Structure formats: structure tokens, C-alpha cells
Amino acid sequence: MNKVKTLTSDADLFTAALLQYEVQIWGRTVDDVLVLLQENGLITKFSNNQIVVNGHRFVRDECVVRIEMPAEDVS
């Protein structure tokens, strides 16, 4: 069974980029419902303001970055 981990810190994003983890990018609707914007992408660049996944730019404060991990790897 896989667990979902939300990546929030620079260290989390750097690790995901370095190890080429496939990430999911989620956004929120006006009703505060999460919607999937990008599935199974690789982080190619990130800064304090944005994340670039598969050539698409996302505003860091307006999205949620998640990865799926095997249950034994989640800490």
C-alpha cells in the first residue's frame, strides 16, 4: 500500500528533484477542492516562488506537491 507525502520544504523538493521522484501537482478551486493539475512529472527547477514540472510552471503558494511512496519508506 502506498502512502502520499506532501512536499513543502526546499529540502523535500530538492530531494525529489535530485532522485527524480515523479510528483503530482494539485491546485485548489474557488470552493477549496483539490484538483489534479499535473500527474507523474519530474521537478526540473524550483525557487521560493515557483516550481517547474515537465516544463510547466506552478506558483508554489498556490499548489500542493505530492509523491506516492511505499508505506515502509514514509517517515
N, CA, C and O atoms as a GROMACS GRO file, in nm:
protein
  300
    1MET      N    1   0.084  -0.118   0.000
    1MET     CA    2   0.000   0.000   0.000
    1MET      C    3   0.088   0.124   0.000
    1MET      O    4   0.180   0.135   0.081
    2ASN      N    5   0.062   0.216  -0.090
    2ASN     CA    6   0.141   0.337  -0.099
    2ASN      C    7   0.086   0.447  -0.009
    2ASN      O    8  -0.034   0.455   0.016
    3LYS      N    9   0.176   0.530   0.039
    3LYS     CA   10   0.140   0.646   0.119
    3LYS      C   11   0.168   0.770   0.037
    3LYS      O   12   0.257   0.771  -0.048
    4VAL      N   13   0.093   0.874   0.062
    4VAL     CA   14   0.112   1.001  -0.007
    4VAL      C   15   0.184   1.096   0.088
    4VAL      O   16   0.146   1.111   0.203
    5LYS      N   17   0.290   1.160   0.037
    5LYS     CA   18   0.365   1.257   0.117
    5LYS      C   19   0.357   1.392   0.046
    5LYS      O   20   0.380   1.401  -0.075
    6THR      N   21   0.324   1.495   0.122
    6THR     CA   22   0.321   1.631   0.069
    6THR      C   23   0.458   1.693   0.088
    6THR      O   24   0.514   1.691   0.197
    7LEU      N   25   0.511   1.750  -0.020
    7LEU     CA   26   0.643   1.812  -0.017
    7LEU      C   27   0.625   1.962   0.005
    7LEU      O   28   0.561   2.030  -0.076
    8THR      N   29   0.681   2.014   0.114
    8THR     CA   30   0.662   2.155   0.145
    8THR      C   31   0.793   2.232   0.157
    8THR      O   32   0.800   2.349   0.122
    9SER      N   33   0.896   2.167   0.205
    9SER     CA   34   1.022   2.239   0.229
    9SER      C   35   1.112   2.236   0.106
    9SER      O   36   1.092   2.154   0.015
   10ASP      N   37   1.210   2.326   0.104
   10ASP     CA   38   1.310   2.324  -0.003
   10ASP      C   39   1.384   2.191  -0.005
   10ASP      O   40   1.415   2.139  -0.112
   11ALA      N   41   1.411   2.136   0.112
   11ALA     CA   42   1.482   2.008   0.120
   11ALA      C   43   1.400   1.896   0.057
   11ALA      O   44   1.454   1.811  -0.014
   12ASP      N   45   1.269   1.895   0.082
   12ASP     CA   46   1.181   1.795   0.021
   12ASP      C   47   1.182   1.806  -0.132
   12ASP      O   48   1.195   1.706  -0.202
   13LEU      N   49   1.170   1.928  -0.181
   13LEU     CA   50   1.167   1.950  -0.326
   13LEU      C   51   1.302   1.917  -0.390
   13LEU      O   52   1.307   1.859  -0.498
   14PHE      N   53   1.411   1.955  -0.323
   14PHE     CA   54   1.545   1.925  -0.374
   14PHE      C   55   1.566   1.774  -0.383
   14PHE      O   56   1.618   1.725  -0.483
   15THR      N   57   1.526   1.702  -0.279
   15THR     CA   58   1.541   1.556  -0.279
   15THR      C   59   1.460   1.493  -0.391
   15THR      O   60   1.509   1.405  -0.461
   16ALA      N   61   1.336   1.538  -0.409
   16ALA     CA   62   1.251   1.485  -0.515
   16ALA      C   63   1.311   1.512  -0.653
   16ALA      O   64   1.305   1.427  -0.742
   17ALA      N   65   1.368   1.632  -0.670
   17ALA     CA   66   1.430   1.666  -0.798
   17ALA      C   67   1.556   1.584  -0.821
   17ALA      O   68   1.578   1.531  -0.931
   18LEU      N   69   1.639   1.573  -0.719
   18LEU     CA   70   1.766   1.501  -0.730
   18LEU      C   71   1.745   1.352  -0.758
   18LEU      O   72   1.813   1.294  -0.843
   19LEU      N   73   1.650   1.292  -0.688
   19LEU     CA   74   1.625   1.149  -0.704
   19LEU      C   75   1.523   1.119  -0.814
   19LEU      O   76   1.488   1.004  -0.837
   20GLN      N   77   1.478   1.223  -0.881
   20GLN     CA   78   1.384   1.213  -0.991
   20GLN      C   79   1.257   1.136  -0.954
   20GLN      O   80   1.211   1.048  -1.027
   21TYR      N   81   1.202   1.173  -0.838
   21TYR     CA   82   1.072   1.119  -0.800
   21TYR      C   83   0.964   1.180  -0.888
   21TYR      O   84   0.970   1.298  -0.921
   22GLU      N   85   0.867   1.099  -0.927
   22GLU     CA   86   0.753   1.151  -1.000
   22GLU      C   87   0.659   1.218  -0.901
   22GLU      O   88   0.618   1.157  -0.801
   23VAL      N   89   0.625   1.343  -0.928
   23VAL     CA   90   0.540   1.420  -0.837
   23VAL      C   91   0.406   1.448  -0.901
   23VAL      O   92   0.390   1.442  -1.023
   24GLN      N   93   0.310   1.479  -0.817
   24GLN     CA   94   0.179   1.524  -0.860
   24GLN      C   95   0.164   1.668  -0.813
   24GLN      O   96   0.203   1.702  -0.701
   25ILE      N   97   0.107   1.752  -0.898
   25ILE     CA   98   0.080   1.891  -0.862
   25ILE      C   99  -0.071   1.907  -0.851
   25ILE      O  100  -0.146   1.876  -0.944
   26TRP      N  101  -0.114   1.955  -0.736
   26TRP     CA  102  -0.256   1.975  -0.709
   26TRP      C  103  -0.282   2.124  -0.689
   26TRP      O  104  -0.200   2.195  -0.631
   27GLY      N  105  -0.397   2.169  -0.737
   27GLY     CA  106  -0.441   2.307  -0.715
   27GLY      C  107  -0.575   2.306  -0.644
   27GLY      O  108  -0.638   2.201  -0.626
   28ARG      N  109  -0.617   2.424  -0.602
   28ARG     CA  110  -0.745   2.436  -0.533
   28ARG      C  111  -0.843   2.519  -0.615
   28ARG      O  112  -0.806   2.618  -0.677
   29THR      N  113  -0.968   2.475  -0.614
   29THR     CA  114  -1.074   2.551  -0.681
   29THR      C  115  -1.121   2.662  -0.588
   29THR      O  116  -1.075   2.674  -0.475
   30VAL      N  117  -1.212   2.743  -0.637
   30VAL     CA  118  -1.271   2.850  -0.556
   30VAL      C  119  -1.339   2.792  -0.433
   30VAL      O  120  -1.343   2.856  -0.328
   31ASP      N  121  -1.394   2.671  -0.446
   31ASP     CA  122  -1.462   2.604  -0.336
   31ASP      C  123  -1.366   2.529  -0.245
   31ASP      O  124  -1.410   2.453  -0.158
   32ASP      N  125  -1.235   2.548  -0.265
   32ASP     CA  126  -1.130   2.486  -0.184
   32ASP      C  127  -1.124   2.334  -0.202
   32ASP      O  128  -1.092   2.261  -0.108
   33VAL      N  129  -1.156   2.288  -0.322
   33VAL     CA  130  -1.148   2.146  -0.355
   33VAL      C  131  -1.018   2.122  -0.431
   33VAL      O  132  -0.985   2.197  -0.523
   34LEU      N  133  -0.943   2.019  -0.392
   34LEU     CA  134  -0.818   1.988  -0.462
   34LEU      C  135  -0.846   1.925  -0.598
   34LEU      O  136  -0.930   1.835  -0.610
   35VAL      N  137  -0.775   1.973  -0.701
   35VAL     CA  138  -0.786   1.916  -0.835
   35VAL      C  139  -0.645   1.886  -0.885
   35VAL      O  140  -0.552   1.962  -0.860
   36LEU      N  141  -0.630   1.776  -0.956
   36LEU     CA  142  -0.501   1.735  -1.009
   36LEU      C  143  -0.467   1.819  -1.131
   36LEU      O  144  -0.543   1.822  -1.228
   37LEU      N  145  -0.352   1.888  -1.126
   37LEU     CA  146  -0.308   1.971  -1.238
   37LEU      C  147  -0.203   1.903  -1.323
   37LEU      O  148  -0.201   1.919  -1.445
   38GLN      N  149  -0.116   1.826  -1.259
   38GLN     CA  150  -0.006   1.757  -1.330
   38GLN      C  151   0.019   1.625  -1.259
   38GLN      O  152   0.034   1.621  -1.137
   39GLU      N  153   0.023   1.518  -1.335
   39GLU     CA  154   0.046   1.386  -1.277
   39GLU      C  155   0.178   1.328  -1.328
   39GLU      O  156   0.212   1.344  -1.446
   40ASN      N  157   0.250   1.263  -1.240
   40ASN     CA  158   0.372   1.190  -1.275
   40ASN      C  159   0.474   1.276  -1.351
   40ASN      O  160   0.523   1.238  -1.458
   41GLY      N  161   0.505   1.391  -1.294
   41GLY     CA  162   0.603   1.480  -1.355
   41GLY      C  163   0.731   1.485  -1.274
   41GLY      O  164   0.734   1.447  -1.157
   42LEU      N  165   0.837   1.533  -1.338
   42LEU     CA  166   0.966   1.550  -1.270
   42LEU      C  167   0.992   1.698  -1.246
   42LEU      O  168   0.969   1.781  -1.333
   43ILE      N  169   1.040   1.728  -1.126
   43ILE     CA  170   1.077   1.865  -1.094
   43ILE      C  171   1.208   1.897  -1.163
   43ILE      O  172   1.308   1.830  -1.141
   44THR      N  173   1.208   2.000  -1.247
   44THR     CA  174   1.331   2.039  -1.316
   44THR      C  175   1.391   2.165  -1.256
   44THR      O  176   1.510   2.192  -1.274
   45LYS      N  177   1.310   2.243  -1.185
   45LYS     CA  178   1.359   2.366  -1.124
   45LYS      C  179   1.258   2.410  -1.018
   45LYS      O  180   1.138   2.387  -1.033
   46PHE      N  181   1.307   2.473  -0.912
   46PHE     CA  182   1.216   2.534  -0.817
   46PHE      C  183   1.285   2.653  -0.751
   46PHE      O  184   1.408   2.660  -0.745
   47SER      N  185   1.205   2.745  -0.702
   47SER     CA  186   1.254   2.861  -0.630
   47SER      C  187   1.156   2.888  -0.516
   47SER      O  188   1.066   2.809  -0.491
   48ASN      N  189   1.175   3.001  -0.449
   48ASN     CA  190   1.081   3.036  -0.342
   48ASN      C  191   0.941   3.063  -0.395
   48ASN      O  192   0.843   3.051  -0.322
   49ASN      N  193   0.933   3.099  -0.524
   49ASN     CA  194   0.805   3.140  -0.581
   49ASN      C  195   0.740   3.039  -0.673
   49ASN      O  196   0.617   3.038  -0.686
   50GLN      N  197   0.819   2.955  -0.737
   50GLN     CA  198   0.761   2.866  -0.837
   50GLN      C  199   0.828   2.730  -0.841
   50GLN      O  200   0.938   2.709  -0.789
   51ILE      N  201   0.758   2.637  -0.906
   51ILE     CA  202   0.808   2.502  -0.929
   51ILE      C  203   0.787   2.473  -1.077
   51ILE      O  204   0.680   2.502  -1.132
   52VAL      N  205   0.888   2.416  -1.141
   52VAL     CA  206   0.876   2.378  -1.282
   52VAL      C  207   0.874   2.226  -1.289
   52VAL      O  208   0.969   2.159  -1.246
   53VAL      N  209   0.766   2.172  -1.343
   53VAL     CA  210   0.748   2.028  -1.357
   53VAL      C  211   0.713   1.999  -1.502
   53VAL      O  212   0.613   2.048  -1.555
   54ASN      N  213   0.797   1.920  -1.566
   54ASN     CA  214   0.777   1.885  -1.708
   54ASN      C  215   0.756   2.009  -1.795
   54ASN      O  216   0.675   2.007  -1.888
   55GLY      N  217   0.829   2.116  -1.765
   55GLY     CA  218   0.820   2.238  -1.845
   55GLY      C  219   0.706   2.330  -1.811
   55GLY      O  220   0.695   2.438  -1.869
   56HIS      N  221   0.619   2.291  -1.718
   56HIS     CA  222   0.505   2.374  -1.677
   56HIS      C  223   0.540   2.443  -1.545
   56HIS      O  224   0.590   2.380  -1.452
   57ARG      N  225   0.512   2.572  -1.538
   57ARG     CA  226   0.541   2.649  -1.417
   57ARG      C  227   0.417   2.655  -1.328
   57ARG      O  228   0.305   2.676  -1.375
   58PHE      N  229   0.440   2.636  -1.198
   58PHE     CA  230   0.334   2.643  -1.099
   58PHE      C  231   0.377   2.738  -0.989
   58PHE      O  232   0.492   2.736  -0.946
   59VAL      N  233   0.285   2.822  -0.943
   59VAL     CA  234   0.312   2.912  -0.831
   59VAL      C  235   0.313   2.829  -0.705
   59VAL      O  236   0.216   2.759  -0.673
   60ARG      N  237   0.423   2.836  -0.634
   60ARG     CA  238   0.444   2.748  -0.519
   60ARG      C  239   0.339   2.766  -0.410
   60ARG      O  240   0.295   2.668  -0.350
   61ASP      N  241   0.298   2.891  -0.385
   61ASP     CA  242   0.198   2.916  -0.280
   61ASP      C  243   0.056   2.875  -0.320
   61ASP      O  244  -0.033   2.870  -0.235
   62GLU      N  245   0.036   2.845  -0.449
   62GLU     CA  246  -0.098   2.813  -0.497
   62GLU      C  247  -0.116   2.666  -0.534
   62GLU      O  248  -0.219   2.628  -0.590
   63CYS      N  249  -0.016   2.583  -0.504
   63CYS     CA  250  -0.028   2.441  -0.539
   63CYS      C  251   0.024   2.354  -0.425
   63CYS      O  252   0.090   2.400  -0.333
   64VAL      N  253  -0.010   2.227  -0.436
   64VAL     CA  254   0.035   2.125  -0.341
   64VAL      C  255   0.114   2.023  -0.421
   64VAL      O  256   0.066   1.973  -0.523
   65VAL      N  257   0.235   1.991  -0.375
   65VAL     CA  258   0.320   1.894  -0.443
   65VAL      C  259   0.318   1.766  -0.361
   65VAL      O  260   0.346   1.768  -0.241
   66ARG      N  261   0.287   1.655  -0.425
   66ARG     CA  262   0.278   1.527  -0.354
   66ARG      C  263   0.353   1.419  -0.429
   66ARG      O  264   0.369   1.425  -0.551
   67ILE      N  265   0.400   1.319  -0.354
   67ILE     CA  266   0.457   1.198  -0.413
   67ILE      C  267   0.392   1.078  -0.346
   67ILE      O  268   0.347   1.086  -0.231
   68GLU      N  269   0.388   0.969  -0.418
   68GLU     CA  270   0.342   0.842  -0.360
   68GLU      C  271   0.464   0.759  -0.329
   68GLU      O  272   0.553   0.743  -0.413
   69MET      N  273   0.469   0.706  -0.207
   69MET     CA  274   0.583   0.628  -0.162
   69MET      C  275   0.534   0.496  -0.105
   69MET      O  276   0.425   0.489  -0.049
   70PRO      N  277   0.615   0.392  -0.118
   70PRO     CA  278   0.581   0.268  -0.047
   70PRO      C  279   0.570   0.295   0.103
   70PRO      O  280   0.645   0.377   0.156
   71ALA      N  281   0.479   0.229   0.169
   71ALA     CA  282   0.450   0.255   0.310
   71ALA      C  283   0.574   0.246   0.398
   71ALA      O  284   0.585   0.323   0.494
   72GLU      N  285   0.666   0.156   0.370
   72GLU     CA  286   0.784   0.139   0.456
   72GLU      C  287   0.883   0.254   0.443
   72GLU      O  288   0.970   0.269   0.529
   73ASP      N  289   0.874   0.336   0.336
   73ASP     CA  290   0.968   0.447   0.316
   73ASP      C  291   0.922   0.577   0.379
   73ASP      O  292   1.001   0.671   0.387
   74VAL      N  293   0.797   0.586   0.423
   74VAL     CA  294   0.743   0.710   0.477
   74VAL      C  295   0.788   0.726   0.622
   74VAL      O  296   0.775   0.634   0.703
   75SER      N  297   0.841   0.844   0.652
   75SER     CA  298   0.883   0.870   0.792
   75SER      C  299   0.807   0.985   0.851
   75SER      O  300   0.829   1.020   0.967
   0.00000   0.00000   0.00000
